[in-house]
């Protein structure tokens, strides 16, 4: 079985560029010289031979899966941001209380400064 170079040609002009990076990773084909149709998790691709070593791939991204992917990325980003804010707030709170306690400790340990006559 020979491996062929693939040229990706979008059949949907509304598909933004970014998902194609994901799509290219998932469309890894290895076939003989016959036309083939393969289904992937994110896309269906109709493959036709253009020349001896080049195949044309007309791919359509499944909008439902793309929506799920976008939602999961958004959810992760949101939770990460919230956790980061909570972490920053707790560190700030700890730092503030540490310095307050340190000032109280210094005041109690050394008391009022003695005036030397």
C-alpha positions as CSV (number, residue, x, y, z in Angstrom):
1,X,0.0,0.0,0.0
2,X,1.4,3.4,-1.0
3,X,1.2,6.6,0.9
4,X,0.0,9.7,-0.9
5,X,0.4,13.4,-0.3
6,X,-3.0,14.9,0.5
7,X,-4.2,18.4,-0.5
8,X,-7.0,19.6,1.7
9,X,-9.6,21.7,-0.1
10,X,-12.4,23.1,2.0
11,X,-15.9,22.5,0.7
12,X,-17.4,24.8,3.2
13,X,-16.3,28.5,3.0
14,X,-17.9,29.2,6.4
15,X,-15.4,26.9,8.2
16,X,-12.8,29.1,9.9
17,X,-9.1,28.4,9.4
18,X,-8.4,27.3,13.0
19,X,-10.3,24.0,13.0
20,X,-8.4,22.9,9.9
21,X,-5.4,22.4,12.1
22,X,-7.3,19.9,14.2
23,X,-8.8,18.4,11.1
24,X,-5.5,17.9,9.4
25,X,-4.3,15.9,12.4
26,X,-7.3,13.6,12.3
27,X,-7.3,13.1,8.5
28,X,-4.4,10.8,8.2
29,X,-5.0,8.7,5.2
30,X,-3.0,5.9,3.7
31,X,-4.5,4.1,0.7
32,X,-4.0,2.6,-2.7
33,X,-4.9,4.5,-5.9
34,X,-8.6,3.9,-5.6
35,X,-11.1,6.5,-4.5
36,X,-12.0,6.2,-0.9
37,X,-14.5,7.6,1.6
38,X,-13.5,7.6,5.3
39,X,-15.4,8.9,8.3
40,X,-13.5,10.5,11.2
41,X,-14.8,11.8,14.6
42,X,-14.9,15.4,13.4
43,X,-15.4,15.2,9.7
44,X,-16.4,13.3,6.7
45,X,-14.1,13.4,3.8
46,X,-14.6,12.5,0.2
47,X,-11.3,11.7,-1.4
48,X,-10.6,11.7,-5.1
49,X,-7.4,11.2,-7.0
50,X,-6.1,14.4,-8.7
51,X,-2.8,13.0,-10.0
52,X,-0.6,10.0,-9.3
53,X,0.4,11.1,-5.8
54,X,-2.0,13.8,-5.0
55,X,-5.6,13.4,-3.7
56,X,-8.2,16.0,-3.3
57,X,-10.0,15.9,0.0
58,X,-13.4,17.7,0.2
59,X,-14.1,17.7,3.9
60,X,-17.1,18.9,5.9
61,X,-16.7,19.4,9.6
62,X,-19.5,18.1,11.7
63,X,-21.0,21.2,13.3
64,X,-22.3,19.3,16.3
65,X,-18.8,18.0,17.2
66,X,-17.3,21.4,16.4
67,X,-19.8,23.0,18.8
68,X,-19.0,20.4,21.5
69,X,-15.2,21.1,21.0
70,X,-15.7,24.8,21.2
71,X,-17.9,24.5,24.3
72,X,-15.3,22.2,26.1
73,X,-12.5,24.7,25.3
74,X,-14.6,27.6,26.5
75,X,-15.5,25.7,29.7
76,X,-11.9,24.8,30.3
77,X,-10.7,28.4,29.7
78,X,-13.5,29.8,32.0
79,X,-12.7,27.3,34.9
80,X,-9.0,27.9,34.5
81,X,-9.5,31.7,34.7
82,X,-11.9,31.3,37.8
83,X,-9.4,29.0,39.5
84,X,-6.5,31.5,38.7
85,X,-8.6,34.4,40.2
86,X,-9.4,32.3,43.3
87,X,-5.7,31.3,43.6
88,X,-4.5,34.9,43.2
89,X,-7.1,36.1,45.8
90,X,-6.0,33.5,48.3
91,X,-2.3,34.3,47.8
92,X,-3.1,38.1,48.2
93,X,-5.1,37.3,51.3
94,X,-2.4,35.1,52.8
95,X,0.3,37.7,52.0
96,X,-1.8,40.5,53.6
97,X,-2.5,38.6,56.7
98,X,1.2,37.5,56.9
99,X,2.4,41.1,56.9
100,X,-0.3,42.2,59.4
101,X,0.7,39.3,61.7
102,X,4.4,40.2,61.2
103,X,3.7,43.8,62.2
104,X,1.7,42.7,65.2
105,X,4.5,40.3,66.2
106,X,7.2,43.0,65.8
107,X,5.1,45.5,67.9
108,X,4.5,42.9,70.7
109,X,8.1,41.6,70.7
110,X,9.9,44.8,70.9
111,X,7.2,47.0,72.5
112,X,7.3,50.7,72.3
113,X,10.7,52.1,71.5
114,X,12.6,53.2,74.6
115,X,13.7,56.8,74.7
116,X,17.3,57.1,75.9
117,X,18.1,60.2,77.9
